[in-house]
Amino acid sequence: MSELPPEQENGSEIPGNQGHPLHLHNRSQIEKRIASQETRKLKAREEKHHTIWFGLGMFGLIGWSVAIPAVIGALAGMWIDSRWPSRYSWSLMLLIGGITLGCFNAWKWLHKEGNVDR
């Protein structure tokens, strides 16, 4: 145990220590963040539905969320190319657009499901 009074133990009475990251003002924020992270870890340990089948299902769901917009984009591009030929490939452009949209949707869904507190 320290023989310093409680005001000096946390560093608030030390001159020039106001910018220290563990200053009393920031300490409560840090404690709340650590408590939040600990409860998330404990909750993750208690959940039993994260089996191999859950992981494979998640993998499939993410795959389909990317594949469907890509296929729709490619089909729409092929239709445009067959109706109005041009020197630019609408199939390729819309395929890339579909993949981009699908990846964005998958990232957003994973971010929401991950319960990220930032």
C-alpha positions in Angstrom: 0.0 0.0 0.0 1.1 3.5 -0.7 1.5 6.0 2.1 0.3 8.8 -0.2 -3.1 10.4 0.4 -5.7 9.2 -2.2 -5.5 12.6 -4.0 -1.8 12.0 -4.8 -2.1 8.3 -5.6 -3.9 8.9 -8.8 -1.4 11.6 -9.8 -3.8 14.5 -9.7 -1.7 16.6 -7.3 1.5 16.1 -9.2 2.3 19.3 -11.2 2.4 18.9 -14.9 0.5 15.6 -14.8 -2.8 16.9 -16.1 -2.1 15.5 -19.6 -1.3 12.0 -18.4 -3.6 9.4 -20.0 -4.6 7.9 -16.6 -5.6 11.2 -15.1 -8.7 11.0 -12.9 -10.9 12.4 -15.6 -9.8 9.7 -18.1 -9.7 6.9 -15.6 -13.5 6.5 -15.4 -13.7 6.4 -19.2 -10.9 3.7 -19.3 -12.6 1.7 -16.5 -15.9 1.8 -18.4 -14.3 0.7 -21.7 -12.4 -2.2 -19.9 -15.7 -3.3 -18.2 -17.5 -3.2 -21.6 -14.8 -5.3 -23.2 -14.8 -7.8 -20.3 -18.6 -8.2 -20.5 -18.3 -8.9 -24.2 -15.7 -11.5 -23.7 -17.7 -13.2 -21.0 -20.8 -13.2 -23.1 -18.8 -14.7 -26.1 -17.6 -17.5 -23.8 -21.1 -18.3 -22.6 -22.6 -18.4 -26.1 -22.7 -22.0 -27.4 -24.1 -21.5 -30.9 -20.7 -20.6 -32.4 -20.0 -24.1 -33.7 -18.4 -25.1 -37.0 -21.9 -25.0 -38.6 -22.4 -21.5 -37.4 -19.1 -20.5 -39.0 -20.0 -22.2 -42.3 -23.4 -20.6 -42.3 -21.8 -17.2 -41.8 -19.3 -17.9 -44.5 -22.2 -18.9 -46.9 -24.2 -15.9 -46.0 -21.4 -13.5 -46.7 -20.6 -15.3 -50.0 -24.2 -15.0 -51.2 -24.3 -11.3 -50.2 -21.4 -10.7 -52.5 -22.4 -13.2 -55.3 -26.0 -12.1 -55.8 -25.2 -8.4 -56.6 -22.3 -9.4 -58.8 -24.4 -11.8 -60.8 -27.2 -9.3 -61.1 -24.7 -6.7 -62.3 -23.2 -9.0 -64.9 -26.6 -10.0 -66.2 -27.7 -6.4 -66.4 -24.5 -5.5 -68.2 -24.9 -8.4 -70.7 -28.4 -7.2 -71.4 -27.2 -3.6 -72.0 -24.3 -4.9 -74.2 -26.7 -6.9 -76.4 -29.2 -4.0 -76.8 -26.8 -1.1 -77.3 -23.3 -2.2 -78.3 -20.5 0.2 -77.4 -16.7 0.1 -77.1 -17.1 -0.1 -73.3 -18.1 -3.4 -71.7 -21.2 -2.7 -69.5 -20.9 -6.3 -68.3 -17.5 -5.8 -66.8 -18.4 -2.4 -65.3 -21.6 -3.6 -63.7 -19.9 -6.8 -62.5 -17.3 -4.7 -60.7 -20.0 -2.5 -59.4 -22.0 -5.5 -58.1 -18.9 -6.9 -56.4 -18.2 -3.6 -54.8 -21.8 -3.2 -53.6 -21.8 -6.8 -52.3 -18.5 -6.3 -50.4 -19.9 -3.1 -48.8 -23.1 -4.9 -47.8 -21.1 -7.8 -46.3 -18.8 -5.4 -44.4 -21.7 -3.4 -43.0 -23.5 -6.6 -41.9 -20.5 -8.0 -40.2 -19.8 -4.7 -38.5 -23.4 -4.6 -37.2 -23.3 -8.2 -36.1 -19.9 -7.8 -34.4 -21.3 -5.2 -31.9 -18.3 -3.1 -32.3 -18.3 -0.3 -29.7 -16.1 2.5 -31.1 
